[in-house]
Amino acid sequence: MTRILYVDDEADIREVAQMSIELDPGFEVRTCSSGPEAIAEAAAWRPDLILLDVMMPGMDGPTVFARLRERGDMARIPVVFITARTHAHEVAAFFELGARGVIAKPFDPMRLAEQVREFLG
């Protein structure tokens, strides 16, 4: 079973994302609503991939990503940003940080599991 951690401060989006990803029976999904919660969950659960919202209150996605990279035990977990910020220079900046990829919001619920599978490849 492949473990996917989905992080977003919006409950509705978390719910839709979880249901969408779980359409693939090979995925187990957990969700978090904040950066600090995501860091704790990643440390405890060891996901195979983290889908991380960029704009969250308190600790934004890039900050969460940096904190994960600072910890040697979680530095290799691939991160895909989920964001409405999809201008070329913004996407390039996410890749410069070391992101595995970017999924545009709003995402297509029928394609989300497929996109996740592509980022795991």
C-alpha positions in Angstrom: 0.0 0.0 0.0 1.4 3.4 -1.0 1.0 6.1 1.6 -0.1 9.6 0.5 -0.3 12.5 2.9 -2.5 15.4 1.7 -2.1 18.8 3.4 -4.6 21.6 2.9 -6.2 24.1 5.3 -9.6 23.8 3.6 -11.7 20.8 4.9 -13.8 20.5 1.7 -10.7 20.2 -0.5 -9.1 17.7 1.8 -12.2 15.5 1.7 -12.6 15.6 -2.1 -8.8 14.9 -2.5 -8.9 12.0 -0.1 -11.9 10.4 -1.8 -10.3 11.1 -5.3 -7.0 9.5 -4.4 -8.6 6.5 -2.7 -10.3 5.7 -6.0 -7.0 3.9 -6.6 -7.1 0.9 -4.3 -3.3 0.9 -4.0 -3.3 4.2 -2.1 -3.8 4.8 1.6 -4.5 8.5 2.3 -4.2 10.6 5.5 -4.9 14.3 5.6 -3.7 17.3 7.7 -5.0 20.8 8.0 -1.8 22.7 8.9 2.0 22.7 8.4 2.9 21.7 11.9 0.4 18.9 11.8 1.8 17.7 8.5 5.4 17.7 9.8 4.3 15.6 12.9 2.2 13.2 10.7 5.0 12.8 8.2 7.5 11.9 11.0 5.1 9.4 12.5 3.6 7.8 9.4 6.4 8.1 6.8 4.3 8.7 3.7 5.6 7.8 0.2 4.5 11.2 -1.2 3.2 14.4 0.3 0.7 16.6 -1.6 1.1 20.0 -0.1 -1.0 23.1 -0.4 1.0 26.3 -1.0 -1.1 28.9 0.7 -2.0 28.0 4.3 -2.3 30.3 7.3 0.5 30.2 9.8 3.0 28.0 8.0 2.7 28.0 4.2 3.6 25.0 2.0 7.1 26.1 1.0 8.0 26.6 4.7 6.6 23.1 5.5 8.7 21.7 2.6 11.9 23.5 4.0 11.3 22.1 7.5 10.9 18.6 6.1 14.1 19.0 4.1 16.0 20.1 7.3 15.2 16.8 8.9 17.4 14.0 7.5 14.8 11.4 8.3 12.2 13.1 6.0 14.3 14.9 3.5 13.8 12.2 0.8 10.0 12.2 0.9 8.9 13.6 -2.4 6.6 16.6 -2.3 4.1 17.8 -4.9 2.7 21.3 -4.4 -1.1 21.8 -4.9 -1.7 25.4 -5.9 -3.6 28.0 -7.8 -0.3 29.7 -8.4 0.6 28.2 -11.7 2.4 31.0 -13.6 5.6 29.8 -15.2 7.9 31.7 -12.8 5.9 30.4 -9.8 6.1 26.8 -10.9 9.8 27.2 -11.7 10.3 28.4 -8.1 8.6 25.3 -6.7 10.9 23.1 -8.8 13.9 25.1 -7.6 12.9 24.3 -4.1 13.1 20.6 -5.0 9.5 19.8 -5.5 8.7 16.6 -7.4 5.9 18.4 -9.2 3.0 20.8 -9.1 -0.8 20.1 -9.5 -3.0 23.1 -10.4 -6.0 24.0 -8.2 -8.7 23.4 -8.8 -7.6 19.8 -9.6 -9.7 17.3 -11.5 -11.0 14.8 -8.9 -11.3 12.1 -11.6 -7.6 12.5 -12.5 -6.0 13.1 -9.2 -5.1 9.5 -8.4 -3.6 9.1 -11.8 -1.6 12.3 -11.4 -0.3 11.0 -8.0 0.7 7.7 -9.5 2.7 9.6 -12.2 4.6 11.5 -9.6 5.5 8.2 -7.8 7.0 6.8 -11.0 
